[in-house]
Amino acid sequence: MRVEVTGPDRSIRDRVGRRWGRELYRGTVIGSGDRTGYGLRKLHFDHYGEGRDAERNSSLILGVLHVLVVFAAPMLLWNTTVVDLRLLSAWTTAEAFIGLSSLAASWSIQNHRLQWFRRLSAIESLGTALTFSALAWLGDDIASSTPSKYVLIIALIAVTSISASNSSHITRRRPVFGKLIVMVATSYTVAFVVHSEILFASFTLLWSIAITLLTRVGYHGMLELLELRKASELTARHDDLTGLLSRTAFFETLRGTAARQPDCTSTAEPVLVLFDLDGFKAINDSFGHASGDGVLRTVAERLTTFLPEQATLGRLGGDEFAAVFWSDEKILPSVIDSALEALSEPVRLDGRELYVAASAGWTVIRIGSASADLMAEADAAMYQSKNSETAISTGFNSTLRDELDRSLDLRQRFRTALKRNEIEFWAQPLVRMSDRAPVAVELLARWRQQDDTMIDPEEFTRVADETGLAVQLDRQALATAETLLDKWHADPILGSLLVKANISPVHLHNDGLLTSVQELISVALRDRLGVEFVESRLIQTAERNHHQLRELREMGVTVSVDDFGVGYSSLTYLRELPVSEIKIDRSFVTDLDTDVINQGLVRAIVDIASTLGLPTVAEGIETSAEFAAAAGLGVSLGQGFYMGRPCPLDQIDQVLRALHD
């Protein structure tokens, strides 16, 4: 389908339109009107689109009709005296030739022989009009004698019905079928009038008028339906905002490219490129979604302009774009980097200059590769670019392949480990700075491998968030907390300690954490349960989860903000969120005894927390000097290797009692 667009976005839409229409060929404009909401003006069809099947079927049906007539006409008219037998023989021979031409035309278009089809269909159309029109004049009395005049009526009904059916389709020969009805109807009507068969003449005339009108109504009705269907398909396949391919349509293109056989004579290879905007959320938040939409349209236009013309572009969602095109791998980085440089230019909207940058990752499309694998490769390369201080585009390579394979393997093994309860929970004590007495323990997830090594918790907790398994991990942590709390409930020393579990903000979705606490922690133990959220991730979901945090507090649960100071550190959120304590990130505690800047920062955090009535916890205390410095700055609680390292649960009781003594 080719789309013609006028207006300010004409340049981008023209190029996009050329890409959409590259696989179609010239056709008939069958309608107009803006159906898509972003500039659709005309829909074009051709024989390889809607018309090919109709052309093939019409030729086949006409061929069968002519073949039947070859046998039927002699059977009905041979023994009558109203037909000149020599004319009937010649007429039958012509019918046989036209029938074979029709069948050959049907075969030719089925096998993409368009030149043959055009020639044969011309013979078929002209021959049908001539032979059926001539049937009424093969004898002097054929239009007045019985059964020959009934044969004419049967022929009229057959040929006009078939012609009407064929002219209801979107084909180039539609006008020919209309003329065929007129020619045959005129010939038979004149013949009946000449022989004073007024009833038959009237029937012929009325029948032809009626079937012509019905055909026209049916044609225009089908035309509207086709317009609406094609417009709907176009809308579904393209992004409303940018006019680029939608995610679904782009994946279809990607699958088609991966299935395509390579051109051995060319050094160009098919590549998939992902683009992700940096700083787009800030534009949306600061200037509104209308400005954000304007930026996205500009990004689409610039990508269309600066990437190769044969590139297929799609918007995958949000601020992520993708492209598939063929390129020599040697020049590919420069092609992508030129597009990225264009994206970094300011976007002028409503008198403002808005700046947005992008990162890109690409991978070569190997024949037979799965779309999901290719997207994972390009995605890994793109995030490598985001994390790089120098490169703005990165190609997928063997190093990234190893990392991706490890990530995929880790995801699968982590899922299995959760099902088999292979994730252990160790505990680390928190002590009061004034007397070093233990007041709580924090549960820390550990994943032991068969060779007795441990996988970095940051690595598998990230996997848990990415795979949607964070909630299951949190529930195991809460269940472990319940076990410890119940075990210590009657202990005179350990019975007053809090047990804290690290919780992913994902768990807050749809009040999930409230449900988990209610299911896993008995009412009598909830006032000794603590949940910790990393500051940066908690703030992102604070507004929609404020009520859930408040209900947790009302249940007696301690809510801690972890790693405070390295995320948003928003005083507004800190004042409004129903939290119980602030845990100062370890980066501010390191060398606290000698680092003047860290001392000033910790002092400021303690003062803020004190104003809000919140205790503070210093994380990562590793020396007695750091402990003394934190205590001198007014920090309430401490945690770190100096007071106690994380240890398995079967050892934590002994560690806590030793600290108490």
N, C-alpha and C positions, 0 to 999 in steps of 0.2 A: 504494500500500500504506500502511495506517495502522498505526502502532506505538503500543501502549499500554505505559507504563512505570511501575513503582512504585519507590520507593526515594529516596535522597537527591538523585539527579539528575533528579527528576521534572519540575521546572520547565523546565529547558532541553530535556529530551527531549519534553515536551508541545508546546512551541512548534516544535521541529524536526519533530516528528511531524505537526503540522498542516500544515507546509509540504510535507512529502512527500506527504500525502494530498489536497492541494488539487485536483488534477486528476482524482481518482477519485471515484466516487459510491457511495452506500450499497450494501452487498452482504451476503453470507452469510458468517458466520464459519465457516471450514472446518477450523480446527485450532488447536491451542495448543501451547505449549512454547517454551522458551528456546533458540533455534537459533543466535543470532548472537553470544552472549557478552556483549552489553551491553544486555540488557533487552527483547528481542523477546518479546512475549507472545501476540499474536494476528495472524493474517493474514486480511485481508479481500479478497474478490473481488466483482466485479459483472459485469454484462453487457458493459460496455465493457472489462473486463479479460479474464479467461479465458473468460467465458461467452458473449460475443456471438456468436462464430463457431459455438459448439456450438448455440446457440438457432437461428441461421439455418439451419444444416445439418439440424437435426432437423425444422424446419418444411418445408424443401425436400424431404427424404426422405419425410416423411408425405404431403406434397402429391402427390408422384409416385406413391406407393402407392395413394392414393385414386383418382387418375386412371386408373391401371392397372386397379383393381378395377371402375371404371365400365364398362370394356370387357370385362374378363375374366368377371365374374359373369354377365351376360346370356348370353355365349357358352357358358358351362358349364351354366347352370341353366335357360335359357329354354325349351328343348324337353323338359324333364323334367316329370313330373306331380306332383312332391313340393312344388313352390313355387307359392304364389299369385302369379300374374303381376302383379296390381295392387300387392301388397306389394313384389314385386321391383322394379317400376318406381319406386315411392315410395322404396324403399331406395336404388336407383341414383341417383335425383335428389339424395337427401340426401348420398350419397357425393360426387357431383359438386360440390355446394355446399361440403362440408367440404374437398375437395381444393383448390378455388379459395381458400378461406379460408387454408389452409396455405401455398399459394404466395404469397398476399398478405402473410401474416405474415412470411414469409422476406424478401420485398422491403422491408417496412416497417422491420425491424430493420437491414437492410443500409443503409437510408437514414436511420437515426436517428429514425424515427417511433415512439417508444417507446409512446405512448398507443395508437396503432393496433395495435402489436404485441401489447400486453397483451390488448386486446379480441379480436383475431382468433385469438390463440393459445388463449384461453379457449374460443372456439367450436370450434376445431380439437380441443382435448383432450377436451372433453365430447362432441363429436360423434363422434370416433373410438371412444371407449369405448361409446357407445350403439349406433352402427351395427354395429360388429363383434360386440358382445354379442348384438344382435338377429338377426344372420345365422342363428344356429342355430334360430330360431323363426319363420322366414318360411313354413314349411310344416309339416304334421303329421309327415311322415316324412323330413325333410331330414337328421336325425341318424342315420338308419338305412339310407337308400337309397344306392345307388351310381349316379353318382359324387359325389353331394352331400356325403356324409360325408367323402370325401377332400378336397373343396373346403374343408370346415371345418378339417381338419387343416392344409391349406396356408395358409389364412387365419390360423389360430392361430400357425403357425411364423413367418409374415411379420410380423404385427403385434407379437408378443412379442419377436422378434429386433430389430426396429427400436426398440421401446420400451426394450428392455434396453440397446441401444447408446446411445440418447439419455440414459438414466438413469445411464450411466457418467460423464457429464460434469458439471461444476460449473454447474448451471443452476437457476433458481428452479423450473422445472417438473419437476425430478427426482422429487419425491413423486407428481406426477400420473402420470408414466409407470409408476411402480411400481403405483399403483392400477389403471391401465389393464390391466396384465398380470393382476392378480387378478380384475378384472371379467370379462374375456374368458375366462380359464381357468375361472372358476366357472360362467359361462353354458354353455360347451361341455361341461364335465364333467357338469353336471346334465342337459343335453339327451341326452348319450350314456347316462347311467344310466337315465333315463326310458325310453329305447328299447332298454334291455338290451344296449347296445354296451359291455360292460365293458372289453374290450381297448382300445377307443378312449378310453374314460373314463380308464383307468389311464395310457395314454400322455399324454393331455392333462394330467393331474394331475402326473405325474412330470416331464414336460417343463417345466411352469410352475415347479415347485419348483426344478428344477435350474438353469434360466436365471435365476431370482431370486437363488439363492445365488451363482452365478457373477458376476452383475452386482454384488452387494454386495461380494464379494471384490475384483473389479476396481476398483470405485469407491473402496474404502478404500486399495487399493494406489496408485491414481493420486493420491488425496488426500495420501498420505505423500510421494510424489514431488514434487507441487506445493509442499507445505510446504518440503521440502528445497531445491527449486530457488529458490523465492522467498526463503527465508532466505539462501541462497548469494548470490543477486543483491543482496540488501540488504547483506550483509556486504561484497561486492565494491564496492558503490557508496558505502559509508560508512566513515569512519575509525573503526577499532576503539576508539581512545582517547577521542575526543571525541563521536562520533556524528554529526559533520558530514559533508557530502559528501566523497568522496575526490577526488583531483586529476582523475582521468579523468571522474568523474561531474560535477564542477564545470565542466570544459571543455565537456561536452555541454550543460549549462545555458547557458553563455556563448554557445555557437554558436546555440542556440535563441533566445536573447534578441536576438542580432545579426540573426537572420533574421526577427524579428517586425516587423510593420508598425506604425508609430507611430500613436498616438491623437491625431488632429488637434485634438480638443476639450480636451486636457489640456496643461498646461505642464510636467508631469513628464517627465523623460527617463530612460532606463535608464543606470545608471552601474556601473562596475566599480571596486571599492576593494580595494587590497592593504594588509595589515597585517603588519609585521615587528617582532618583539620585540627590544628592546634590553636587553642584559645577561642574556639567558637562558642562554647558555653558562656564565657564571660560577655560576649556580644549579646547573646540572647538575654542574659540576666540584666545587663546594664541598659540596653537600648530597646528591648522588646522583640517579640517573635517576628514582627513585620520586617525589622531590620535584618534579623537572622535569615529570613526567607530571601531578602534581597541579596545577601552575601552568598547564599547557596546558588541562586540563579547566576550570579556573576562567576562563581567557581565553575559551574557547569559550562558556561560560555567560554571561559578561558581554557578549560581542558579540551573542549571541542576544537578550539582554534589552534592550540599549540601541540596537541598530539597528532600523529599521522591521520590523514583524512580517512583512511580505511579502518580506523579504530572503531570498535563498538564500545560505547560508554553506557554505564549504568549507575544509578544511585541505589546503594544497598540499604540505606536507611540512615536517618540522622545526618551526621556530617561525614559519612563514609561513601566514597565513590570507587568505581572499579572500571578498568578498561582491558579489552582484549584486542591485540593487533599483532601483525607480523613485523619483525625487525631483526636486523643483524645484531647479535649480542655485543659486538664491539662498540656500536654507536648507541646502544640502548640507554646506558646511563646518562649520556648527554641529552638524549631526547626527553627522558623523564625529568632531569634536572632543569631543563628549559621550561617545562610546564610548571614545575614547582617554583621557579623564580617568578613566573608570571602570576602565580597565586599569591606570592608575597607582596605584590604591588598593592597599594591602598585601594579600597573599594569606596567610591564616593556615593553616599546616600543621604538625601535630605540635607545637603550642605555639610555633612560630616565626612571625615576620612577614617574608615574603619580598617584595621589591619588584622589579617589572619594569615597564618602560615600553614604548612602542611608537611607531613612525612609520607614517604612512599616506600613500598616494598614490592618486589616483583619476583616472579619465578617463570621458568620456561615450561610451557605446556607440553608434556610428554604424551604421545599418542596412547590412548587407552587409559589415561589417568582419571581417577574419580574426581568430581568437582570438589567434594569436601576436602580431599587431600591437597589439591591445588590451592584452595582458599587458605588452608592451614599453613601451607608453606609461605604464601605471600603475606599472610598475617604475621607470621613469625619474623619475616624479613622487615616488615613495616615497623614492628615494635623494636626491632634492633636499631632501626633508624631513629626512632623516638629517643632511645636511650643513648644514642651516640652523640658526642659533642661536636663531631665534624661532618659526618655524612647525613645528607638529607634524603637520600634514597639508597636502598640496600637490596642486592640480589640474593636470592636463596642459594646457599652454598653447602658444602659438606659439613662445615661446623654447625650451621643452623640445622642441618639434617640430623646430626647427632643429638643436638639439644631438643629438637622436636620429637625424635624417636624416644628420647629419655622422658620427655614430658608425657607423651602418649602412654608409654609403658608405666610411668608413675601413676597416671590417672587410673589405669586399669587395676594396677596392684593395690592402690589405695582403696578403691571401691571394694575389692575382695577383702582387704584387711579389715575394713569396717564391718563387713558381713560376718567375718570370723572373730570379731572382737580382739584383733591383734594390736590395736592402739592402746598403749599403756598410759596411765596418768601418774606422774610423779608429783611431789609436793615440795614447795619451798617456803620456809617460814618468813613471816613479817613480824618485826619486833618493835616495841615501844622505845623511842629514843631516850627517854628519861631513865629507864632501868633495864633496858634490853630484854624485857620479858616478852615472850611470844604472845601475839594477840590474834594471829590468823595464819592461814597457809593458802598459797595460790596453787591451783592444780595446773600442771603443764603437760601437754600431750607429748608423748614420745613414741616413735615407731622404730622398733628394733628389727633389724634384718637377720637373715639366717646366719650370716657371718658375724653376728653380734655387733655390727656397726649400727649407728643411728642415722636416720635421714633428718636433715635440718628441718625443725618444726616450721620455720617460715615457708619452706618449700611446699610441704604437704598441706599446710593450712591454706596457702594460696590455691592449691589444687582443689581443696574442699570448697572454697568460694566459687571457683570457676566451674566446677562440675555440679553445683547444687547440693553437695554432700555436707555442707557446713552445719546444717540443722541436725543431721544425724550425729555428727561429731559432738556438737553441743549437748545433745541429749545424753550421750554416753558420759560426758563430763558431769552433767547434773546428776545422773544416776550414781556416779562415783562419789560426788559430794554428799548425796543422801546416805550412802553406805558409811562414809567417814563420820558424818554428823550423828548418825544413829549409834555407831560404835562408841563415840566419845560422849554421848549424851549424859551418862551417869558418872563419868570420870571427874573427880574433884579438880584436877589440874587442866585437862583438855576439854572439859565440858563447856567452857565459856568461849572457846576459840571459834572464829569465823572460818568458813571454807569458801574460797573464791574460785569461780570458774570463768575462763575467758569465753566470751560469747561473740559470735559474728552478728553484725547488724541485720544480716539477711534473715536471721531468726525472728526479728521483730515483725516481719511481714505478716499481715492478716492476724495480728495478735498471737502469733505462734509461740513466742517465748512465754507469755502468760499461761497459755495452755500447757506447755511443757513443765513449767514450775508447779502448776497445780496438779499435774499428773504424777510427777516424779518426786516432789519434795513434800513431806507431810507438814501439816499446818504448824505443829509444835516446833519444827526445826527451821522454819523459814526465816526467823529473825537472826539466825546464825549463818545464813547463806549470803554470799556476795557474788555479784556478776560484774565483769569488767569489759568495757568497750574501748577500742582504740579511738582516740579523740577524732582524728580526721574522718573516719568512717561513720562515727556516731553523728557528727554534725551534719553530714550529707542527708541523713534520714531523720533529723531531729524533729522537724515540724510535724511530719505525719505520724511520728511515734511518741510524741510528747505524752499523750495520755497513758500509753502503755508503761512508760518509765515511771509515771506518777503512781500507777496502780501497783507496780512492783514495790515502790517505796512504802505504800500503804499496807502491803502485805508483810512488811518488816525486812525486805531484802535490801542489802547494801548495794548501791549502784556506784561504780567507780569509773572515772575517766582516765584511761590508761595512756601512757606516752604523751602526756600533756606538754605542750610547748613546741612540738615539731609539726603540728597540723595547723588547723585554722586559728587556734588560740583566741577565739572570739569571746570577748567579755560579755557581749549581749547574750550569746547562747549559754555561756557559763552561768549567768545570772538567772536565766529563765528555765534551764533544764533542771529537773528534779533529781540531782545527783547527790551522792553522800560524801565523796572524797575525791581528791585530785592526786594522781600519781605522776610525779615529775619524771620526765624522760631521763634515761641514764646518760644521755649526751651532755646534760647539764651538771651531772653529779661527778663525772670523770674529772679527776684533778681538782676537785672542789676546794681542797685545802690550799691550793696555790694559784688557781686560775681566778683572777679578779673579776673578769667578765661573767664567768659562771656564777660566782658568788653574788654578783649584783642581780643576775637573772633569777636565781633561786630565791633570793631575798624578796624580789618583786612578786614572784608567784606565791610565796608564803603570805605576804601582806594581802594580796588579792583574795586568796582563799580564806584568810582570817576575817576579812571584811564580809565575805559571804557566809561565814560560819562553817567553813568546810575544813576538815583535817587534811594534811598532806602526807604523801608517802614518797620517799626518795628511793628510786630504783637504781640498781647497779652499784651499790656500795661494796668496794672490794678491799679497802684498807681501813685501818683504825683512824688514820688522819682524815679520810673522807667522811667517816662516821662522825667524828668529833666536829668537823666543819658543818655538816648537815644539822647536827644537834644544836650547834651554836647559832645557826640561822633560824631556828624555831621550827624545823621540820618535825612533824608529829611521829611518823613511823618510818622504819627503814627496812630495806630488802636488798639482799645481795650476797655474794659469795662470802663476805666477811662474817656475816651472821650465820649463814648456812647455805650450802649448795642444794640444788634440787636432788631429791633422792626417791627411790621407790617407796610405795606406800607402806610396805612391811618394815621400813626403817624410820619412818617419819616420827613415830611415837617416841622412840629413843632420843632422836634429835631434839624434839620439843621439850622433853623432860629435862634434858641436859641444859637447855637454854633457861628453863624455869629455875633450875637449881643455881 
